[in-house]
Amino acid sequence: MTDQSFPHPIYSRHVLQPAYGDAQVFLFEPMLAAHEAHAVMLAEAGIIARANGAAIIAAVASIRAAGAAAFAYQPGIEDLFFRIEARIIEEAGADFGGNLQLARSRNDLGHALARMALRDRLVDLADRLLALREAVLAQARRHLNTLMPGYTHTQPAQPVTFAHYLAGVLSFLAKDQARLTGAYANMNESPLGAAALTGTGFAIDRQRVAALLGFDAVIASTQHSIGAGDNLTDTAFAIQSLAVGLSRVTHDLLVRATQEANALHIHDSFIQISSIMPQKRNPVVLEHLRARLSRALGYAQTVVVQCHNIPYGDTQDIEDEILPPLMHALDAIQECLELYTAFFATLELNEEHLRSRAGEGFTTATELADMLVREAQLPFRLAHKVVAGTVQDAVRAGVASSSLTLSMLQSAAERVLGEPIPLTEGQFRRALDPQHFVEVRDGLGGVAPQATEALLVAQSTQLTHDKTWLADARARLAAAEEERRAAAATLLSARSA
């Protein structure tokens, strides 16, 4: 057995170097901000001299100016934290720089840095989702009167409008926006002050550090501060819900983009051709979306599984090891949102074709049964049985839905009721009209244009509310950064005075 000093080259290659690289990309600026906030708080609380705090602040400013690239991985240095701490001690001196980690641990610091990096990604993701909702809303408003078949169990069911379908999409996207907002709220809580696990014997001000770093709250439990994984799974769940919903829309659009359905015209900028078949217009953007949504689901599920069955405390499973899959999940879902926003902004429908298909496949049969209840005072179950018999007769005879006749309905009525139904040709024809079908369904959330428009107005109002939340969240983060930099500058000015 050979003598091997830390780190083993294989451990360095597969564990330390990748984690160090992630920290350079995601945690460098949060780390410097956290060092500034901690130094300010310690000095303000009288735990260290103001000159000590100023020296740390000055060293942090020097490191920020050098940039993350200046601190490349070096064997023998475990992580970026120790590399930065060593530089601070070097620049501020051992007496001053050595107090950087007073009343703090890598445990609470590491969790805080991850929360800061991830909250920024959640803000960006919320912004992208707002943009997608705006694009879908614009399409819905254009197609309030665009008739098309609605489907259940993948079969034509009833006439709808494209706006009605998109209002449903907007409904689940708004719920996913709320999930992202909730994930952000959980993420934006400060664990700082928990130290290794039990807090500290120094009279620190946890609220002050949290405020200087833009956290909206402090995690009161020092155990949960370093053991929490729910902030990670909340984010993963929000990504999964969004990916699942969008994947179902992707399925629908791919079906409607087939030549047989002929419902959509996808913009040429999203179409690829065949190398051998000149006629092909392949809607590959939807295939890429389907694959990338699956990728987002997979990475997010890795996060959930990785948080499962581990100690409720400090563990690498939810520290360095959790950052790559969660960042990959965020990358994948953000790409999907951007692609889908551009897709919806350029999408066109074959409106006349859809209108002609809206009443095919006996999709207005429900209204015919409803009309028998309203006009002939039949109980609905009997009316349903009469119309079902009419449709079955037509299918057996090879008669299309557009060719149904009043006499066919009366024949079915004779079998079911023993007598014909008092019904005019005009009433019969109106019941079979897909436009009429849509217009009479004008209750809350119904398919009628005016009902759908009312729903879109409500969704637009919610969208405005969500934009306000995003602007407020960004403003709070910006204000915290400004406050922290001002507090740091005050320390530095006292040092030079």
For each residue, the residues with C-beta under 8 A, 3 or more apart:
1:
2:
3:
4: 8
5: 76
6: 76
7: 11 12 15 16 75 76 78
8: 4 11 12
9: 12 13
10: 13 14
11: 7 8 14 15 16
12: 7 8 9 15 16 17 75
13: 9 10 17
14: 10 11 17 18
15: 7 11 12 18 19
16: 7 11 12 19 20 73 78 79
17: 12 13 14 20 21 73
18: 14 15 21 22 324
19: 15 16 22 23 79 320 323
20: 16 17 23 24 73 79 80
21: 17 18 24 25 73
22: 18 19 25 26 27 320 323 324 327
23: 19 20 26 27 28 31 79 80 81 320
24: 20 21 27 28 68 69 71 80
25: 21 22 28 68
26: 22 23 30 114 117 323 327
27: 22 23 24 30 31 80 113 114 117
28: 23 24 25 31 32 68 71 80
29: 32 33 64 68
30: 26 27 33 34 112 113 116 117
31: 23 27 28 34 35 80 81 84 109 113
32: 28 29 35 36 60 63 64 84
33: 29 30 36 37 116 213 481 484
34: 30 31 37 38 109 112 113 116 192 213
35: 31 32 38 39 56 60 84 88 100
36: 32 33 39 40 56 57 60 212 484 485 488
37: 33 34 40 41 192 208 209 212 213 484
38: 34 35 41 42 100 104 192 209
39: 35 36 42 43 48 52 53 56 57 60 100 488 491
40: 36 37 43 44 53 57 208 212 484 487 488 491
41: 37 38 44 45 204 205 208 209 212
42: 38 39 45 47 48 52 53 99 102 103 204
43: 39 40 46 47 48 49 50 52 53 54 491
44: 40 41 205 208 487
45: 41 42 202 203 204 205 208
46: 43
47: 42 43 102 103 202 203 204
48: 39 42 43 52 53 99 102
49: 43 52 53
50: 43 53 54 491 494 495
51: 54 55 96 495
52: 39 42 43 48 49 55 56 95 96 99
53: 39 40 42 43 48 49 50 56 57 491
54: 43 50 51 57 58 491 492 494 495
55: 51 52 58 59 91 92 93 96 97 495
56: 35 36 39 52 53 59 60 88 92 96 97 99 100
57: 36 39 40 53 54 60 61 488 491 492
58: 54 55 61 62 91 92 492 495
59: 55 56 62 63 87 88 91 92 97
60: 32 35 36 39 56 57 63 64 88 488
61: 57 58 64 65 488
62: 58 59 65 66 91
63: 32 59 60 66 71 84 87 88 91
64: 29 32 60 61 67
65: 61 62
66: 62 63 70 71
67: 64 70
68: 24 25 28 29 71
69: 24 72
70: 66 67
71: 24 28 63 66 68 80 83 84 87
72: 69
73: 16 17 20 21 77
74: 77 83
75: 7 12
76: 5 6 7
77: 73 74 82 83 86
78: 7 16 82
79: 16 19 20 23 82 83 320
80: 20 23 24 27 28 31 71 83 84
81: 23 31 84 85 106 109 110
82: 77 78 79 85 86
83: 71 74 77 79 80 86 87
84: 31 32 35 63 71 80 81 87 88
85: 81 82 88 89 97 100 101
86: 77 82 83 89 90
87: 59 63 71 83 84 90 91
88: 35 56 59 60 63 84 85 91 92 97 100
89: 85 86 92 93 94 97 98 100
90: 86 87 97
91: 55 58 59 62 63 87 88 97
92: 55 56 58 59 88 89 96 97
93: 55 89 96 97
94: 89 97 98
95: 52 98 99
96: 51 52 55 56 92 93 99
97: 55 56 59 85 88 89 90 91 92 93 94 100
98: 89 94 95
99: 42 48 52 56 95 96 102
100: 35 38 39 56 85 88 89 97
101: 85 104 105
102: 42 47 48 99 202
103: 42 47 193 195 200 202 204
104: 38 101 108 109 192 193 195 200
105: 101 108 109 194 195 196 197 226
106: 81 109 110
107: 110 111 194 195 196 197 226 314
108: 104 105 111 112 191 192 193 194 195 196 225 226
109: 31 34 81 104 105 106 112 113 192
110: 81 106 107 113 114 319 320
111: 107 108 114 115 191 225 226 228 319
112: 30 34 108 109 115 116 190 191 192 213
113: 27 30 31 34 109 110 116 117
114: 26 27 110 111 117 118 319 322 323
115: 111 112 118 119 187 188 189 190 191 215 231
116: 30 33 34 112 113 119 120 213 214
117: 26 27 30 113 114 120 121 323
118: 114 115 121 122 187 231 232 235 326 330
119: 115 116 122 123 184 187 188 477
120: 116 117 123 124 477
121: 117 118 124 125 327 330
122: 118 119 125 126 180 183 184 187 235 330
123: 119 120 126 127 184 470 473 474 477
124: 120 121 127 128 334
125: 121 122 128 129 180 330 333 334 337
126: 122 123 129 130 177 180 181 184 466 469 470 473
127: 123 124 130 131 470
128: 124 125 131 132 334 337 338 341
129: 125 126 132 133 173 176 177 180 242 337
130: 126 127 133 134 177 463 466 467 470
131: 127 128 134 135 337 338 341
132: 128 129 135 136 173 337 340 341 344
133: 129 130 136 137 170 173 174 177 459 463 466
134: 130 131 137 138 341 463
135: 131 132 138 139 340 341 344 345
136: 132 133 139 140 166 169 170 173 344
137: 133 134 140 141 166 170 456 459 460 463
138: 134 135 141 142 344 345
139: 135 136 142 143 162 166 344 347
140: 136 137 143 144 162 163 166 167 170 452 456
141: 137 138 144 163 453 456
142: 138 139 146 163
143: 139 140 146 161 162 163 166 349 351
144: 140 141 161 163 449 452 453 456
145: 161 163 449
146: 142 143 161 162 163 349 351 354 355
147: 159 160 161 354 355 358 434 435 438
148: 159 160 161 162 165 263 349 354 355 357 358
149: 156 157 158 159 160 354 357 358 360 361 363
150: 156 157 158 159 160 164 165 363 447
151: 154 155 156 157
152: 155 157
153: 157
154: 151 255
155: 151 152 361
156: 149 150 151 357 360 361 362 363
157: 149 150 151 152 153 363
158: 149 150 363 364 366 437 447
159: 147 148 149 150 358 359 363 364 434 435 437 438 447
160: 147 148 149 150 164 165 358 438 447
161: 143 144 145 146 147 148 164 165 438 447 449 452
162: 139 140 143 146 148 165 166 349 354
163: 140 141 142 143 144 145 146 166 167 449 452 453 456
164: 150 160 161 167 168 447 452
165: 148 150 160 161 162 168 169 252
166: 136 137 139 140 143 162 163 169 170
167: 140 163 164 170 171 445 452 455 456 459
168: 164 165 171 172
169: 136 165 166 172 173 245 249
170: 133 136 137 140 166 167 173 174 456 459
171: 167 168 174 175 459
172: 168 169 175 176 245
173: 129 132 133 136 169 170 176 177 242 245
174: 133 170 171 177 178 459 462 463 466
175: 171 172 178 179 241
176: 129 172 173 179 180 238 241 242 245
177: 126 129 130 133 173 174 180 181 466
178: 174 175 181 182
179: 175 176 182 183 234 237 238 241 242
180: 122 125 126 129 176 177 183 184 238 242
181: 126 177 178 184 185 466 469
182: 178 179 185 186 234 238
183: 122 179 180 186 187 231 234 235 237 238
184: 119 122 123 126 180 181 187 188 473
185: 181 182 188 189 216
186: 182 183 189 230 231 234
187: 115 118 119 122 183 184 231 234 235
188: 115 119 184 185 214 215 216 217
189: 115 185 186 215 216 217 218 219 231
190: 112 115 193 206 209 210 213 215 217 218 219
191: 108 111 112 115 194 219 225 226 228
192: 34 37 38 104 108 109 112 206 209 210 213 218 225
193: 103 104 108 190 199 200 204 206 209 218 222 225
194: 105 107 108 191 197 198 199 219 222 223 225 226
195: 103 104 105 107 108 198 199 200 222
196: 105 107 108 226 314
197: 105 107 194 222 223 226 313 314
198: 194 195 222
199: 193 194 195 222
200: 103 104 193 195 204
201:
202: 45 47 102 103
203: 45 47
204: 41 42 45 47 103 193 200 209
205: 41 44 45 208 209
206: 190 192 193 209 210 218
207: 210 211 218
208: 37 40 41 44 45 205 211 212
209: 37 38 41 190 192 193 204 205 206 212 213
210: 190 192 206 207 213 215 217 218
211: 207 208 214 215 480 483
212: 36 37 40 41 208 209 480 483 484 487
213: 33 34 37 112 116 190 192 209 210 480 484
214: 116 188 211 476 477 479 480 481
215: 115 188 189 190 210 211 218 480
216: 185 188 189 476
217: 188 189 190 210
218: 189 190 192 193 206 207 210 215
219: 189 190 191 194 222 224 225 228
220:
221: 224 225
222: 193 194 195 197 198 199 219 225 226
223: 194 197 226 227 312 313
224: 219 221 227 228
225: 108 111 191 192 193 194 219 221 222 228
226: 105 107 108 111 191 194 196 197 222 223 313 314
227: 223 224 311 312 313 314
228: 111 191 219 224 225 231 318
229: 232 233 307 310 318
230: 186 233 234
231: 115 118 183 186 187 189 228 234 235
232: 118 229 235 236 303 307 318 322 326
233: 229 230 236 237 303 304 307
234: 179 182 183 186 187 230 231 237 238
235: 118 122 183 187 231 232 238 239 303 326 330
236: 232 233 239 240 300 301 303 304 326 329
237: 179 183 233 234 240 241 300 304
238: 176 179 180 182 183 234 235 241 242
239: 235 236 242 243 296 297 299 300 329 330 333
240: 236 237 243 244 296 297 300 301 304
241: 175 176 179 237 238 244 245
242: 129 173 176 179 180 238 239 245 246 296 333
243: 239 240 246 247 293 294 296 297 300 333 336
244: 240 241 247 248 297
245: 169 172 173 176 241 242 248 249
246: 242 243 249 250 289 293 336 340
247: 243 244 250 251 290 293 294 297
248: 244 245 251 252
249: 169 245 246 252 253
250: 246 247 253 254 286 289 290 293
251: 247 248 254 255 290
252: 165 248 249 255 256
253: 249 250 256 257 264 283 286
254: 250 251 257 258 283 286 287 290
255: 154 251 252 258 261
256: 252 253 261 263 264
257: 253 254 261 263 264 266 283 286
258: 254 255 261 262
259: 262
260:
261: 255 256 257 258 264
262: 258 259 350 353
263: 148 256 257 349 350 353 354 357
264: 253 256 257 261 347 348 349 350
265: 347 348 349 350
266: 257 270 271 281 283 285 286 343 346 347
267: 270 271 343 346 347 348
268: 271
269: 346
270: 266 267 283 284 285 342 343 346
271: 266 267 268 281 282 283 284 285
272: 282 284
273: 278 280 281 282
274: 277 278 279 280 282
275:
276:
277: 274 280
278: 273 274
279: 274
280: 273 274 277
281: 266 271 273
282: 271 272 273 274
283: 253 254 257 266 270 271 286 287
284: 270 271 272 287 288
285: 266 270 271 288 289 339 343
286: 250 253 254 257 266 283 289 290 343
287: 254 283 284 290 291
288: 284 285 291 292 339
289: 246 250 285 286 292 293 336 339 340 343
290: 247 250 251 254 286 287 293 294
291: 287 288 294 295
292: 288 289 295 296 332 335 336 339
293: 243 246 247 250 289 290 296 297 332 333 336
294: 243 247 290 291 297 298
295: 291 292 298 299 328 332
296: 239 240 242 243 292 293 299 300 329 332 333 336
297: 239 240 243 244 247 293 294 300 301
298: 294 295 301 302
299: 239 295 296 302 303 325 326 328 329 332
300: 236 237 239 240 243 296 297 303 304 325 326 329
301: 236 240 297 298 304 305
302: 298 299 305 306 325 329
303: 232 233 235 236 299 300 306 307 322 325 326 329
304: 233 236 237 240 300 301 307 308
305: 301 302 308
306: 302 303 310 317 318 321 322 325
307: 229 232 233 303 304 310 317 318 322
308: 304 305
309:
310: 229 306 307 315 317 318
311: 227 314 315
312: 223 227
313: 197 223 226 227
314: 107 196 197 226 227 311 319
315: 310 311 318 319
316: 319 320 321
317: 306 307 310 321 322
318: 228 229 232 306 307 310 315 321 322
319: 110 111 114 314 315 316 322 323
320: 19 22 23 79 110 316 323
321: 306 316 317 318 324
322: 114 232 303 306 307 317 318 319 325 326
323: 19 22 26 114 117 319 320 326 327
324: 18 22 321 327 328
325: 299 300 302 303 306 322 328 329
326: 118 232 235 236 299 300 303 322 323 329 330
327: 22 26 121 323 324 330 331
328: 295 299 324 325 331 332
329: 236 239 296 299 300 302 303 325 326 332 333
330: 118 121 122 125 235 239 326 327 333 334
331: 327 328 334 335
332: 292 293 295 296 299 328 329 335 336
333: 125 239 242 243 293 296 329 330 336 337
334: 124 125 128 330 331 337 338
335: 292 331 332 338 339
336: 243 246 289 292 293 296 332 333 339 340
337: 125 128 129 131 132 333 334 340 341
338: 128 131 334 335 341 342
339: 285 288 289 292 335 336 342 343
340: 132 135 246 289 336 337 343 344
341: 128 131 132 134 135 337 338 344 345
342: 270 338 339 345 346
343: 266 267 270 285 286 289 339 340 346 347
344: 132 135 136 138 139 340 341 347
345: 135 138 341 342
346: 266 267 269 270 342 343
347: 139 264 265 266 267 343 344
348: 264 265 267
349: 143 146 148 162 263 264 265 354
350: 262 263 264 265 353 354
351: 143 146 354 355
352: 355 356
353: 262 263 350 356 357
354: 146 147 148 149 162 263 349 350 351 357 358
355: 146 147 148 351 352 358 434
356: 352 353 360
357: 148 149 156 263 353 354 360
358: 147 148 149 159 160 354 355 363 434
359: 159 363 364 401 402 432 433 434 437
360: 149 156 356 357 363 400 401 402
361: 149 155 156 401
362: 156 365 391 394 401 404
363: 149 150 156 157 158 159 358 359 360 401 434 437
364: 158 159 359 367 368 401 431 432 433 434 437
365: 362 368 369 387 388 391
366: 158 369 370 437
367: 364 370 371 431 432 436 437 440
368: 364 365 371 372 387 390 409 428 431 432
369: 365 366 372 373 380 383 384 386 387
370: 366 367 373 374 380 383 431
371: 367 368 374 375 427 430 431
372: 368 369 375 376 378 383 386 387 421 423
373: 369 370 376 377 378 379 380 383
374: 370 371
375: 371 372 423 427
376: 372 373 383 421 422 423
377: 373
378: 372 373 382 383 386 417 421
379: 373 382 383
380: 369 370 373 383 384
381: 384 385
382: 378 379 385 386 416 417
383: 369 370 372 373 376 378 379 380 386 387
384: 369 380 381 387 388
385: 381 382 388 389 416
386: 369 372 378 382 383 389 390 409 412 413 416 417 421
387: 365 368 369 372 383 384 390 391 409 412
388: 365 384 385 391 392
389: 385 386 392 393 412 415 416
390: 368 386 387 393 394 404 408 409 411 412
391: 362 365 387 388 394 395
392: 388 389 395 396
393: 389 390 396 397 399 408 411 412
394: 362 390 391 397 399 400 401 403 404 408
395: 391 392 398 399
396: 392 393
397: 393 394
398: 395
399: 393 394 395 403 404 408
400: 360 394 403
401: 359 360 361 362 363 364 394 404 432
402: 359 360
403: 394 399 400
404: 362 390 394 399 401 408 409 432
405: 408 409
406: 409 410 423 425 428
407: 410 411
408: 390 393 394 399 404 405 411 412
409: 368 386 387 390 404 405 406 412 413 421 423 428
410: 406 407 413 414 420 421 423
411: 390 393 407 408 414 415
412: 386 387 389 390 393 408 409 415 416
413: 386 409 410 416 417 419 420 421
414: 410 411 417 418 419 420
415: 389 411 412
416: 382 385 386 389 412 413
417: 378 382 386 413 414 421
418: 414
419: 413 414
420: 410 413 414
421: 372 376 378 386 409 410 413 417
422: 376
423: 372 375 376 406 409 410 427 428
424: 427 428
425: 406 428 429
426: 429 430
427: 371 375 423 424 430 431
428: 368 406 409 423 424 425 431 432
429: 425 426 432 433
430: 371 426 427 433 436
431: 364 367 368 370 371 427 428 436
432: 359 364 367 368 401 404 428 429
433: 359 364 429 430 436 437
434: 147 159 355 358 359 363 364 437 438
435: 147 159 438 439
436: 367 430 431 433 439 440
437: 158 159 359 363 364 366 367 433 434 440 441
438: 147 159 160 161 434 435 441 447 448 449
439: 435 436 442 448 449
440: 367 436 437 448
441: 437 438 446 447 448 451
442: 439 446 448 450 451
443: 446 451
444: 451 454 455
445: 167 451 455
446: 441 442 443 451 452
447: 150 158 159 160 161 164 438 441 451 452
448: 438 439 440 441 442 451 452
449: 144 145 161 163 438 439 452 453
450: 442 453 454
451: 441 442 443 444 445 446 447 448 454 455
452: 140 144 161 163 164 167 446 447 448 449 455 456
453: 141 144 163 449 450 456 457
454: 444 450 451 457 458
455: 167 444 445 451 452 458 459
456: 137 140 141 144 163 167 170 452 453 459 460
457: 453 454 460 461
458: 454 455 461 462
459: 133 137 167 170 171 174 455 456 462 463
460: 137 456 457 463 464
461: 457 458 464 465
462: 174 458 459 465 466
463: 130 133 134 137 174 459 460 466 467
464: 460 461 467 468
465: 461 462 468 469
466: 126 130 133 174 177 181 462 463 469 470
467: 130 463 464 470 471
468: 464 465 471 472
469: 126 181 465 466 472 473
470: 123 126 127 130 466 467 473 474
471: 467 468 474 475
472: 468 469 475 476
473: 123 126 184 469 470 476 477
474: 123 470 471 477 478
475: 471 472 478 479
476: 214 216 472 473 479 480
477: 119 120 123 214 473 474 480 481
478: 474 475 481 482
479: 214 475 476 482 483
480: 211 212 213 214 215 476 477 483 484
481: 33 214 477 478 484 485
482: 478 479 485 486
483: 211 212 479 480 486 487
484: 33 36 37 40 212 213 480 481 487 488
485: 36 481 482 488 489
486: 482 483 489 490
487: 40 44 212 483 484 490 491
488: 36 39 40 57 60 61 484 485 491 492
489: 485 486 492 493
490: 486 487 493 494
491: 39 40 43 50 53 54 57 487 488 494 495
492: 54 57 58 488 489 495 496
493: 489 490 496 497
494: 50 54 490 491 497
495: 50 51 54 55 58 491 492
496: 492 493
497: 493 494
